[in-house]
Amino acid sequence: MRILLLGSTGYLGGHVAERLRALPGVRLLRGGRAPVDDHRIDLSTDSVDALAEQLGRAAPDAVVNCAGAVGGAPSVLAEVNSRGPAALCEALRAAAPTARLVHLGSAAEYGPSGVGERATEDTPARPLTPYGATKLAGTLAVLDTPLDATVLRITDPVGPGAPPDGLPGRLTAELSRALTRTPHGPVRVGVLSAHRDFVDVRDVAQAVALALALPGRLPRLLNIGSGRAVPVRDLARALATLAGFTGDIEEAPGAAGRSAAVPWQCSDVTAAEWELGWQPRFTLRESLAALWAVDGSPRPAPAAGDPR
């Protein structure tokens, strides 16, 4: 099976690549902006004709789209998150119409919900941020295509390699730096009052693998998350405990953002369990332990004369 993976250098894409390489009978092809990749494919700027030409050369049996932007100007978000999936669907129809497409969406597309509620795939999408709105536009393009396509709508991913543009990765870096100071801390973060549905990035990769392997058409949209809303403050405290950090974590109110606008977010993952046979395997503590083990342990300062 020839699988073309777009966005393989990103956080989710890297873990998806690792999981897909372990599957028997899979030849993994990577596509991206960088010319070192197997296929140079830029969803944000390439014309549909250029994309179709590259897809024709790759001749994939399946395509996984992990490409996306989480920050930047609204125009950048729109180019990558909205225009990219739409152009990909159009090019696939021309070059590889029988290929299965698995596209990674975001629970930010849902927007706010009532405390205690779990969003199902039928919950109306009402995103409040440019990121959520542009991701929703990309999802709608995939849902509208006649291709064999499925959107996996991912909640907040956590685990090894978490990037610094999200709280788990940013807090890991801050704790690592704080542990080199005597006494420890303090560590300053934004307001931690929100509740979020954290899912291990390795569980996301497993959901992608299952969505590629199962025969027959899948539902167009499936939530992938833990199905539990956790206080973000609990995540911060748990990560600090795993790190052995004894200083203070200070919450500093900043500009109103997603946490203020969406204080509660949780997804119902029943459909994914039923349709894919998928369930989250890792607990949040296991995810944080893996994150700290890979990214957090501070390195001692080099001794005098040490060439490091």
Residue, then its C-alpha position, 0 to 999 in steps of 0.5 A: m500500500r502506497i501512503l502519501l503523508l503530507g505534513s510529516t515534519g510536524y508534531l502530529g505528522g511525525h508520530v503518524a509517520e512513525r506509526l505508518r512505517a511500522l505497518p506491514g506492506v506499507r510504502l510511506l511517501r512524504g510530501g511537503r514544501a521541503p525539496v528533501d521530501d519524496h515529493r515537493i507538495d505545497l498545499s498553500t501555494d501550488s496550483v491544482d494542476a501542479l498538485a495533480e501532477q505531483l499526486g500522479r507521480a506519487a500514485p498513492d493508494a491513500v493520502v493522509n493530510c497532517a499539514g496545517a498552521v496553528g499560528g500566524a496571520p489569518s491570511v496564512l491560516a487560511e492559505v494552509n488550513s482552508r485553501g490547502p485541503a480544498a485544493l488537495c481534494e480537487a487535485l486528488r479527483a483528477a489524479a488519484p480518484t480512488a485513493r482514500l483521504v484521511h484529513l486531520g481536523s481540530a476540535a477547535e472547529y466546534g467552538p464553545s459548549g456548555v460545561g459538562e457537555r461532550a461534542t458529538e459529530d452532529t454538534p454544530a460547529r461555531p468556531l470563535t478563532p481564526y484558527g478554528a474557522t480556517k480549520l472548519a473551512g478545510t474540513l467542510a471541503v473534505l466533507d463535500t468531496p465525492l472522494d473516499a474521505t474521512v476527517l478525524r477531528i482531533t482534540d488537544p494532543v499531548g505527548p512526546g515532542a509537543p511543540p512550544d506553541g501549545l501549553p504542554g510543550r511550552l510548560t515543559a520547556e519552562l520547567s526544564r529551564a527553571l530546574t537549572r535555577t536555584p531555588h527553583g522557579p517561579v514559572r509563569v503561565g497564562v490562566l489555567s482555568a479552562h477544561r480541555d480534552f487531552v489525547d495522546v499523540r500516539d493514540v492519534a497516530q493509531a486512529v489514522a492507521l486504523a482509518l487507512a486499513l479498514p475496508g469500505r467507506l468510513p463515516r465522513l467525520l469522527n472525533i478523536g479524543s480522550g472523551r474526558a475534560v481535564p482542568v488545565r491547572d491539573l495538567a500543569r500541576a501533574l507535569a510539575t510533579l513529574a519534573g520534580f519542580t518545587g517552585d511556584i506556577e504563577e498564572a498571569p492573565g493575558a490577552a483574551g484568547r481561546s481559553a477565555a472564549v472556550p472555557w470547556q471543551c470535550s469530545d464524544v468519541t463513541a463513533a470512533e470506538w464503534e467505527l474504527g475499533w479505536q480507544p485511547r490507550f494512554t492516560l494523561r499521566e502516561s502522556l505527560a511522563a513520556l513528554w517529560a522523558v523525551d523533552g523535559s529533563p534539563r541538561p547540567a551546565p558544562a563544567a569549565g573546560d568541557p568542550r560541549 
